């Protein structure tokens, strides 16, 4: 049932408990998340700058990686500052409008990253299975279209989820045992009929998850079959090396989601839910640039050249 009592909902505030159950850990957690955020900003920002200024990295793979870094930068900036703030202040309130705004932008980033990882899997498929046609198939026009689809997918799904939240009504101040405004937070805090919103969540969340996961798994099945047909050991190693970083990122991202949303909804798992939420909104944006840069010779070589130029100029 859609509520018409807008004034009542507009006055509602949420209190995000975050990690307040552990008062002795507030300062260590503040320093930890502040460090993670700083590394995430520097890592993703540095990745974007390095790819942008280096002509050698102007290829489809790095074009997608640059956009992934941008999405991770946005996701981290949307969530982490509020988390850090709530670790040092006593007033942990957030308005319903502020919570919905955080949810919309955060969900946009997560949905976009899902599609971006699928697009990057397709890029690796073409590079390994059809190397002679790679430059023709992965044209700059197609790459731009694929990235546009990823952003539109994220925005569209986020709008759908946000609409299903806006039609709910919230009758009083709610204490939320989390640090982020997630979908389940709104469902648990609502005092109206949640059936429509639950259907939206189940349908579109599963649609996005399984569509992107199917593309990724299908791509890697063809990739592995192609690698098995290679006779040269060096060719196999190069192919595996090309996919290693992306496979690591995909495993961490989807593994976290499956872990988080397969946990039974009980008080005993509250801490695990917080840890899972922190991992995919705070940790993964920091890990992705590290994963892609540590195993990537081109990125490390470009970074060393930049450091050498900086040293010479000084």
Secondary structure as GFF3:
##gff-version 3
##sequence-region A 1 314
A	DSSP	alpha_helix	6	10	.	.	.	ID=ss1
A	DSSP	beta_strand	13	16	.	.	.	ID=ss2
A	DSSP	three_ten_helix	23	25	.	.	.	ID=ss3
A	DSSP	alpha_helix	26	53	.	.	.	ID=ss4
A	DSSP	three_ten_helix	55	57	.	.	.	ID=ss5
A	DSSP	alpha_helix	60	86	.	.	.	ID=ss6
A	DSSP	beta_strand	93	95	.	.	.	ID=ss7
A	DSSP	alpha_helix	96	129	.	.	.	ID=ss8
A	DSSP	three_ten_helix	131	133	.	.	.	ID=ss9
A	DSSP	alpha_helix	134	137	.	.	.	ID=ss10
A	DSSP	alpha_helix	140	166	.	.	.	ID=ss11
A	DSSP	beta_strand	174	176	.	.	.	ID=ss12
A	DSSP	alpha_helix	183	189	.	.	.	ID=ss13
A	DSSP	alpha_helix	195	229	.	.	.	ID=ss14
A	DSSP	alpha_helix	233	261	.	.	.	ID=ss15
A	DSSP	three_ten_helix	267	269	.	.	.	ID=ss16
A	DSSP	alpha_helix	270	278	.	.	.	ID=ss17
A	DSSP	pi_helix	279	283	.	.	.	ID=ss18
A	DSSP	alpha_helix	284	294	.	.	.	ID=ss19
A	DSSP	alpha_helix	297	313	.	.	.	ID=ss20
###
